[in-house]
Amino acid sequence: MAHVEKTIEVEKPVEQVYAQWTQFEDFPKFMENVEKVRQLDDKHLEWKAKVAGSERQWKAEIVQQKPNQVIAWKATTGDKNDGMVEFQPIDGKTKVKLILDYDPPAGAAGEIGDKLVQATPGRVENDLKRFKEFIEERGTPTGKWSGEIQGGQVKK
């Protein structure tokens, strides 16, 4: 399983940064390869992306969510991936740390998987930079979900 960790500092308070991150259906606006994210319910998402020229689809479950602190997920179908994004307030700004673990899909002789392993760290970094620009240019987040998920249970 491949592993990527990237961090960026965003010039907005943690409440605004976290609120925007909870708007999963907006991810295609700043994530390069993500074509569509559909939120099925409070903790289930359906993803569609184009990775190394190959269309990929998977479903994910949010396994932990603490407002203004952390969101963690795992894939339940399709490409295997899991990860976590942490939010840390720093003097009116927010440090965002994204951790991603994934098993690249194998293509002809593993070419797709090899391309994904090579490209993913840079793509994650660029996606975070675009997220930073997206939220910093906005007066307010596009929405907010302030529920909590612990041990698979949703608390509103």
N, CA, C and O of each residue as an XYZ file, in Angstrom:
624
protein
N       0.851     -1.176      0.000
C       0.000      0.000      0.000
C       0.897      1.241      0.000
O       1.833      1.337      0.794
N       0.607      2.180     -0.889
C       1.369      3.427     -0.975
C       0.853      4.416      0.074
O      -0.302      4.347      0.492
N       1.722      5.331      0.489
C       1.397      6.276      1.559
C       1.847      7.683      1.174
O       2.965      7.875      0.696
N       0.966      8.668      1.387
C       1.283     10.067      1.111
C       0.835     10.912      2.301
O      -0.264     10.720      2.822
N       1.684     11.844      2.729
C       1.324     12.829      3.747
C       1.735     14.190      3.242
O       2.888     14.392      2.862
N       0.797     15.135      3.235
C       1.080     16.503      2.800
C       0.386     17.472      3.747
O      -0.691     17.182      4.269
N       1.009     18.618      3.962
C       0.477     19.637      4.865
C       0.502     20.986      4.165
O       1.395     21.267      3.365
N      -0.495     21.825      4.477
C      -0.541     23.189      3.955
C      -1.162     24.087      5.009
O      -1.994     23.649      5.804
N      -0.749     25.353      5.007
C      -1.332     26.333      5.924
C      -2.303     27.211      5.148
O      -1.962     27.760      4.100
N      -3.509     27.334      5.672
C      -4.569     28.098      5.020
C      -4.833     29.358      5.844
O      -4.908     29.306      7.072
N      -4.971     30.479      5.158
C      -5.161     31.784      5.799
C      -6.635     32.026      6.171
O      -7.192     33.078      5.858
N      -7.240     31.073      6.821
C      -8.631     31.182      7.288
C      -8.727     30.462      8.625
O      -7.927     29.570      8.909
N      -9.714     30.845      9.459
C      -9.904     30.147     10.734
C     -10.340     28.692     10.531
O     -10.951     28.350      9.519
N     -10.017     27.859     11.497
C     -10.275     26.430     11.398
C     -11.749     26.135     11.140
O     -12.056     25.199     10.403
N     -12.668     26.901     11.720
C     -14.097     26.644     11.532
C     -14.484     26.763     10.049
O     -15.278     25.968      9.546
N     -13.925     27.748      9.364
C     -14.245     27.940      7.949
C     -13.589     26.876      7.075
O     -14.210     26.365      6.142
N     -12.349     26.545      7.372
C     -11.627     25.548      6.580
C     -12.294     24.181      6.724
O     -12.527     23.491      5.731
N     -12.597     23.794      7.958
C     -13.266     22.521      8.204
C     -14.638     22.494      7.531
O     -14.997     21.510      6.884
N     -15.405     23.578      7.684
C     -16.747     23.635      7.091
C     -16.677     23.404      5.587
O     -17.500     22.676      5.032
N     -15.692     24.023      4.919
C     -15.584     23.844      3.472
C     -15.201     22.408      3.130
O     -15.716     21.845      2.165
N     -14.304     21.812      3.911
C     -13.876     20.435      3.618
C     -15.044     19.463      3.726
O     -15.049     18.434      3.050
N     -16.027     19.765      4.558
C     -17.180     18.868      4.705
C     -18.110     18.923      3.491
O     -19.056     18.140      3.413
N     -17.862     19.821      2.556
C     -18.682     19.941      1.345
C     -18.068     19.082      0.245
O     -17.516     19.601     -0.726
N     -18.168     17.781      0.404
C     -17.491     16.812     -0.459
C     -17.870     16.961     -1.928
O     -17.040     16.728     -2.807
N     -19.104     17.344     -2.201
C     -19.534     17.465     -3.604
C     -18.850     18.630     -4.312
O     -18.934     18.737     -5.535
N     -18.170     19.507     -3.563
C     -17.377     20.587     -4.161
C     -15.953     20.151     -4.497
O     -15.222     20.921     -5.120
N     -15.535     18.954     -4.112
C     -14.166     18.508     -4.339
C     -13.724     18.600     -5.804
O     -12.566     18.934     -6.053
N     -14.596     18.318     -6.787
C     -14.134     18.439     -8.179
C     -13.703     19.866     -8.554
O     -13.023     20.056     -9.562
N     -14.083     20.845     -7.770
C     -13.687     22.231     -8.054
C     -12.210     22.484     -7.762
O     -11.632     23.440     -8.278
N     -11.594     21.632     -6.935
C     -10.176     21.844     -6.622
C      -9.324     20.571     -6.683
O      -8.101     20.655     -6.569
N      -9.929     19.410     -6.856
C      -9.167     18.172     -6.979
C      -9.070     17.788     -8.455
O     -10.074     17.523     -9.115
N      -7.859     17.767     -8.939
C      -7.582     17.620    -10.368
C      -8.256     16.429    -11.035
O      -8.872     16.589    -12.088
N      -8.158     15.270    -10.466
C      -8.652     14.063    -11.134
C     -10.071     13.670    -10.737
O     -10.649     12.758    -11.328
N     -10.630     14.345     -9.752
C     -11.969     13.999     -9.269
C     -13.006     14.627    -10.191
O     -13.054     15.846    -10.357
N     -13.835     13.774    -10.788
C     -14.880     14.249    -11.695
C     -16.196     14.493    -10.965
O     -16.942     15.413    -11.301
N     -16.477     13.652     -9.952
C     -17.750     13.783     -9.243
C     -17.654     13.105     -7.878
O     -17.059     12.037     -7.736
N     -18.253     13.749     -6.883
C     -18.437     13.136     -5.569
C     -19.906     13.316     -5.230
O     -20.448     14.419     -5.302
N     -20.532     12.225     -4.865
C     -21.944     12.280     -4.481
C     -22.045     11.813     -3.039
O     -21.605     10.716     -2.695
N     -22.630     12.659     -2.202
C     -22.817     12.286     -0.803
C     -24.123     11.520     -0.688
O     -25.196     12.069     -0.937
N     -24.032     10.251     -0.309
C     -25.195      9.376     -0.225
C     -25.972      9.573      1.070
O     -27.201      9.503      1.078
N     -25.253      9.819      2.167
C     -25.841     10.135      3.468
C     -24.741     10.775      4.303
O     -23.702     11.148      3.759
N     -24.942     10.910      5.605
C     -23.968     11.615      6.442
C     -22.573     10.994      6.438
O     -21.587     11.689      6.682
N     -22.482      9.695      6.164
C     -21.154      9.077      6.234
C     -20.752      8.253      5.014
O     -19.724      7.577      5.053
N     -21.529      8.289      3.937
C     -21.196      7.509      2.745
C     -21.086      8.394      1.512
O     -21.932      9.255      1.267
N     -20.022      8.164      0.736
C     -19.736      8.950     -0.457
C     -19.485      8.035     -1.638
O     -18.988      6.919     -1.484
N     -19.833      8.515     -2.809
C     -19.564      7.804     -4.061
C     -18.648      8.705     -4.895
O     -18.970      9.866     -5.147
N     -17.514      8.164     -5.316
C     -16.493      8.932     -6.032
C     -16.354      8.463     -7.474
O     -16.500      7.279     -7.777
N     -16.071      9.408     -8.349
C     -15.734      9.101     -9.736
C     -14.538      9.982    -10.094
O     -14.567     11.198     -9.910
N     -13.481      9.339    -10.610
C     -12.256     10.068    -10.941
C     -11.635      9.482    -12.197
O     -11.964      8.372    -12.616
N     -10.742     10.243    -12.782
C      -9.955      9.761    -13.911
C      -8.509      9.763    -13.445
O      -7.943     10.820    -13.165
N      -7.914      8.588    -13.361
C      -6.578      8.424    -12.820
C      -5.700      7.763    -13.869
O      -5.998      6.666    -14.340
N      -4.619      8.435    -14.231
C      -3.680      7.918    -15.236
C      -4.422      7.477    -16.496
O      -4.098      6.448    -17.089
N      -5.426      8.269    -16.900
C      -6.179      7.987    -18.117
C      -7.247      6.928    -17.963
O      -7.928      6.592    -18.931
N      -7.405      6.400    -16.773
C      -8.376      5.340    -16.515
C      -9.489      5.849    -15.600
O      -9.212      6.485    -14.583
N     -10.752      5.573    -15.955
C     -11.862      5.982    -15.117
C     -11.957      5.055    -13.916
O     -11.947      3.832    -14.053
N     -12.050      5.663    -12.725
C     -12.098      4.897    -11.486
C     -13.339      5.313    -10.696
O     -13.712      6.486    -10.692
N     -13.976      4.353    -10.030
C     -15.118      4.629     -9.179
C     -14.979      3.825     -7.896
O     -14.493      2.694     -7.903
N     -15.413      4.425     -6.802
C     -15.404      3.718     -5.531
C     -16.378      4.382     -4.572
O     -16.812      5.516     -4.774
N     -16.704      3.649     -3.534
C     -17.533      4.196     -2.461
C     -16.664      4.244     -1.208
O     -15.796      3.397     -0.998
N     -16.918      5.249     -0.388
C     -16.145      5.414      0.842
C     -17.082      5.680      2.008
O     -18.184      6.205      1.847
N     -16.611      5.303      3.173
C     -17.357      5.544      4.410
C     -16.500      6.408      5.320
O     -15.317      6.132      5.518
N     -17.098      7.449      5.868
C     -16.418      8.267      6.864
C     -16.491      7.491      8.174
O     -17.579      7.190      8.664
N     -15.338      7.171      8.732
C     -15.293      6.346      9.939
C     -15.063      7.177     11.199
O     -15.341      6.720     12.308
N     -14.554      8.397     11.028
C     -14.364      9.291     12.161
C     -14.506     10.730     11.674
O     -13.955     11.102     10.638
N     -15.238     11.522     12.421
C     -15.377     12.927     12.088
C     -15.627     13.704     13.369
O     -16.631     13.510     14.055
N     -14.680     14.594     13.675
C     -14.808     15.469     14.850
C     -14.706     16.892     14.337
O     -13.681     17.268     13.769
N     -15.748     17.691     14.525
C     -15.752     19.052     13.997
C     -14.483     19.838     14.338
O     -14.019     19.859     15.478
N     -13.945     20.484     13.297
C     -12.763     21.345     13.396
C     -11.485     20.608     13.789
O     -10.485     21.236     14.138
N     -11.520     19.253     13.730
C     -10.345     18.481     14.133
C      -9.917     17.448     13.093
O      -8.771     17.461     12.643
N     -10.838     16.548     12.707
C     -10.424     15.416     11.875
C     -11.598     14.833     11.097
O     -12.742     14.841     11.552
N     -11.277     14.328      9.911
C     -12.195     13.497      9.129
C     -11.359     12.328      8.617
O     -10.315     12.534      7.997
N     -11.813     11.104      8.872
C     -11.109      9.907      8.404
C     -12.091      9.036      7.629
O     -13.278      8.990      7.951
N     -11.590      8.346      6.606
C     -12.443      7.529      5.753
C     -11.726      6.256      5.322
O     -10.515      6.103      5.484
N     -12.536      5.343      4.761
C     -11.998      4.125      4.143
C     -12.894      3.789      2.957
O     -14.103      4.014      2.995
N     -12.295      3.257      1.922
C     -13.073      2.814      0.769
C     -13.800      1.532      1.145
O     -13.267      0.678      1.855
N     -15.031      1.416      0.652
C     -15.813      0.207      0.918
C     -16.007     -0.614     -0.346
O     -16.305     -1.806     -0.269
N     -15.844      0.010     -1.513
C     -15.894     -0.706     -2.794
C     -14.888     -0.043     -3.727
O     -14.454      1.081     -3.480
N     -14.519     -0.739     -4.798
C     -13.629     -0.156     -5.797
C     -12.198     -0.050     -5.303
O     -11.736     -0.866     -4.505
N     -11.497      0.985     -5.797
C     -10.087      1.166     -5.448
C      -9.903      1.263     -3.938
O     -10.617      2.002     -3.258
N      -8.942      0.510     -3.426
C      -8.685      0.514     -1.993
C      -7.927      1.784     -1.620
O      -6.851      2.067     -2.146
N      -8.516      2.535     -0.703
C      -7.846      3.714     -0.166
C      -8.463      4.067      1.166
O      -9.637      3.796      1.416
N      -7.673      4.666      2.005
C      -8.190      5.241      3.234
C      -7.298      6.408      3.598
O      -6.194      6.562      3.075
N      -7.794      7.215      4.494
C      -7.003      8.380      4.848
C      -7.659      9.206      5.924
O      -8.680      8.845      6.511
N      -7.007     10.355      6.155
C      -7.453     11.238      7.211
C      -6.992     12.644      6.865
O      -5.916     12.842      6.301
N      -7.822     13.612      7.210
C      -7.419     15.003      7.112
C      -7.582     15.616      8.500
O      -8.634     15.512      9.130
N      -6.506     16.257      8.955
C      -6.501     16.868     10.276
C      -6.473     18.386     10.125
O      -5.850     18.915      9.204
N      -7.150     19.078     11.032
C      -7.236     20.536     11.016
C      -6.694     21.052     12.337
O      -7.185     20.678     13.402
N      -5.674     21.918     12.272
C      -5.078     22.456     13.488
C      -5.081     23.980     13.425
O      -4.473     24.566     12.529
N      -5.770     24.630     14.384
C      -5.776     26.099     14.396
C      -4.419     26.646     14.822
O      -3.792     26.150     15.758
N      -3.976     27.698     14.098
C      -2.706     28.350     14.427
C      -2.884     29.854     14.211
O      -2.826     30.326     13.076
N      -3.101     30.605     15.287
C      -3.199     32.069     15.221
C      -4.124     32.567     14.112
O      -3.719     33.380     13.282
N      -5.360     32.080     14.098
C      -6.329     32.531     13.109
C      -6.201     31.870     11.752
O      -7.021     32.109     10.866
N      -5.185     31.044     11.580
C      -4.973     30.276     10.347
C      -5.244     28.807     10.671
O      -5.544     28.450     11.811
N      -5.132     27.967      9.644
C      -5.362     26.536      9.855
C      -4.310     25.717      9.131
O      -4.059     25.912      7.942
N      -3.701     24.798      9.864
C      -2.797     23.825      9.249
C      -3.645     22.613      8.873
O      -4.309     22.018      9.722
N      -3.611     22.257      7.592
C      -4.360     21.112      7.082
C      -3.355     20.026      6.735
O      -2.437     20.248      5.946
N      -3.530     18.855      7.325
C      -2.642     17.715      7.050
C      -3.475     16.598      6.452
O      -4.428     16.124      7.069
N      -3.113     16.180      5.247
C      -3.821     15.106      4.553
C      -2.932     13.877      4.502
O      -1.785     13.943      4.060
N      -3.470     12.760      4.957
C      -2.770     11.472      4.961
C      -3.583     10.518      4.104
O      -4.783     10.353      4.325
N      -2.945      9.893      3.133
C      -3.637      9.013      2.203
C      -2.858      7.716      2.029
O      -1.659      7.737      1.750
N      -3.535      6.601      2.194
C      -2.977      5.275      1.926
C      -3.823      4.643      0.833
O      -5.052      4.679      0.903
N      -3.180      4.063     -0.179
C      -3.935      3.519     -1.305
C      -3.178      2.376     -1.965
O      -1.948      2.316     -1.946
N      -3.954      1.478     -2.546
C      -3.427      0.407     -3.379
C      -3.706      0.801     -4.814
O      -4.867      0.815     -5.226
N      -2.689      1.121     -5.586
C      -2.930      1.518     -6.968
C      -3.510      0.370     -7.782
O      -3.130     -0.786     -7.596
N      -4.438      0.696     -8.694
C      -4.976     -0.356     -9.560
C      -3.902     -0.845    -10.519
O      -3.034     -0.076    -10.934
N      -3.960     -2.093    -10.862
C      -2.997     -2.642    -11.814
C      -3.592     -2.591    -13.212
O      -4.743     -2.971    -13.427
N      -2.801     -2.124    -14.145
C      -3.223     -2.106    -15.543
C      -2.349     -3.078    -16.304
O      -1.825     -4.034    -15.732
N      -2.194     -2.838    -17.574
C      -1.312     -3.675    -18.383
C       0.085     -3.607    -17.788
O       0.696     -2.539    -17.745
N       0.581     -4.727    -17.339
C       1.901     -4.845    -16.720
C       2.079     -3.852    -15.569
O       3.193     -3.426    -15.265
N       0.973     -3.499    -14.944
C       1.051     -2.600    -13.797
C       1.288     -1.149    -14.146
O       1.584     -0.352    -13.255
N       1.168     -0.770    -15.421
C       1.476      0.606    -15.825
C       0.621      1.639    -15.112
O       1.143      2.653    -14.650
N      -0.672      1.407    -15.012
C      -1.550      2.374    -14.352
C      -1.147      2.521    -12.890
O      -1.046      3.637    -12.378
N      -0.918      1.411    -12.228
C      -0.504      1.459    -10.829
C       0.812      2.189    -10.653
O       0.961      2.983     -9.725
N       1.773      1.928    -11.537
C       3.068      2.609    -11.466
C       2.916      4.115    -11.650
O       3.536      4.893    -10.925
N       2.091      4.534    -12.620
C       1.873      5.967    -12.855
C       1.225      6.614    -11.647
O       1.579      7.733    -11.276
N       0.278      5.920    -11.030
C      -0.422      6.471     -9.881
C       0.533      6.656     -8.705
O       0.506      7.694     -8.045
N       1.371      5.664     -8.439
C       2.322      5.763     -7.326
C       3.266      6.945     -7.541
O       3.580      7.668     -6.595
N       3.715      7.143     -8.772
C       4.644      8.224     -9.070
C       3.964      9.594     -8.998
O       4.578     10.559     -8.542
N       2.725      9.694     -9.435
C       2.055     10.988     -9.567
C       1.304     11.436     -8.319
O       1.107     12.636     -8.129
N       0.881     10.516     -7.471
C      -0.016     10.874     -6.384
C       0.542     11.905     -5.398
O      -0.194     12.830     -5.057
N       1.784     11.815     -4.914
C       2.260     12.840     -3.970
C       2.160     14.263     -4.536
O       1.731     15.179     -3.834
N       2.548     14.446     -5.778
C       2.454     15.763     -6.404
C       1.018     16.200     -6.605
O       0.691     17.373     -6.428
N       0.165     15.269     -6.971
C      -1.255     15.608     -7.162
C      -1.902     15.997     -5.839
O      -2.671     16.956     -5.786
N      -1.602     15.271     -4.783
C      -2.160     15.604     -3.468
C      -1.705     17.003     -3.063
O      -2.511     17.804     -2.590
N      -0.430     17.297     -3.243
C       0.094     18.625     -2.906
C      -0.609     19.715     -3.730
O      -0.995     20.752     -3.191
N      -0.770     19.477     -5.019
C      -1.456     20.455     -5.878
C      -2.928     20.597     -5.519
O      -3.469     21.702     -5.559
N      -3.584     19.492     -5.169
C      -4.986     19.560     -4.742
C      -5.112     20.408     -3.475
O      -6.046     21.200     -3.351
N      -4.181     20.246     -2.540
C      -4.214     21.054     -1.318
C      -3.993     22.534     -1.633
O      -4.630     23.397     -1.030
N      -3.103     22.826     -2.562
C      -2.874     24.222     -2.957
C      -4.141     24.819     -3.579
O      -4.490     25.967     -3.302
N      -4.825     24.039     -4.419
C      -6.064     24.531     -5.021
C      -7.160     24.685     -3.970
O      -7.958     25.619     -4.047
N      -7.211     23.780     -2.986
C      -8.171     23.927     -1.886
C      -7.899     25.222     -1.126
O      -8.824     25.974     -0.820
N      -6.630     25.479     -0.825
C      -6.231     26.706     -0.126
C      -6.726     27.932     -0.899
O      -7.325     28.831     -0.310
N      -6.485     27.973     -2.188
C      -6.942     29.093     -3.017
C      -8.467     29.186     -3.012
O      -9.031     30.275     -2.898
N      -9.122     28.043     -3.135
C     -10.589     27.989     -3.181
C     -11.199     28.608     -1.921
O     -12.088     29.454     -2.017
N     -10.729     28.194     -0.744
C     -11.325     28.686      0.507
C     -10.853     30.099      0.824
O     -11.627     30.891      1.363
N      -9.606     30.439      0.506
C      -9.122     31.788      0.817
C      -9.807     32.850     -0.040
O      -9.980     33.984      0.406
N     -10.196     32.499     -1.254
C     -10.850     33.460     -2.145
C     -12.329     33.651     -1.814
O     -12.954     34.596     -2.297
N     -12.885     32.777     -1.008
C     -14.311     32.853     -0.646
C     -14.480     33.662      0.630
O     -13.629     33.622      1.518
N     -15.572     34.389      0.713
C     -15.895     35.085      1.948
C     -16.333     34.104      3.021
O     -15.989     34.249      4.194
N     -17.098     33.101      2.600
C     -17.605     32.083      3.526
C     -17.568     30.727      2.829
O     -17.524     30.664      1.600
N     -17.586     29.649      3.597
C     -17.636     28.309      2.996
C     -18.940     28.109      2.222
O     -19.922     28.813      2.458
N     -18.944     27.146      1.299
C     -20.142     26.863      0.506
C     -21.194     26.104      1.311
O     -22.313     25.914      0.835
N     -20.856     25.674      2.503
C     -21.783     24.960      3.366
C     -21.057     24.473      4.604
O     -19.889     24.797      4.822
N     -21.756     23.691      5.413
C     -21.153     23.188      6.643
C     -21.943     21.983      7.138
O     -23.172     21.963      7.076
N     -21.227     20.989      7.626
C     -21.849     19.873      8.331
C     -21.116     19.756      9.647
O     -19.903     19.543      9.658
N     -21.820     19.889     10.754
C     -21.151     19.926     12.050
C     -21.473     18.719     12.919
O     -21.316     18.761     14.139
N     -21.921     17.650     12.287
C     -22.163     16.429     13.040
C     -20.849     15.759     13.405
O     -19.768     16.241     13.065
N     -20.962     14.652     14.097
C     -19.789     13.913     14.525
C     -19.999     12.435     14.222
O     -21.118     11.930     14.313
N     -18.933     11.753     13.866
C     -18.987     10.308     13.628
C     -17.912      9.654     14.487
O     -16.725      9.951     14.348
N     -18.332      8.776     15.361
C     -17.416      8.034     16.236
C     -17.875      6.587     16.291
O     -19.050      6.310     16.529
N     -16.953      5.673     16.074
C     -17.293      4.249     16.137
C     -18.408      3.861     15.177
O     -19.204      2.968     15.467
N     -18.461      4.543     14.020
C     -19.461      4.245     13.017
C     -20.819      4.863     13.280
O     -21.737      4.697     12.477
N     -20.967      5.570     14.387
C     -22.250      6.169     14.756
C     -22.248      7.675     14.458
O     -21.310      8.388     14.813
N     -23.309      8.137     13.806
C     -23.468      9.548     13.490
C     -24.168     10.243     14.658
O     -25.206      9.790     15.139
N     -23.574     11.352     15.101
C     -24.168     12.165     16.181
C     -24.322     13.572     15.629
O     -23.357     14.175     15.160
N     -25.538     14.089     15.688
C     -25.786     15.451     15.169
C     -26.011     16.415     16.301
O     -26.234     17.602     16.066
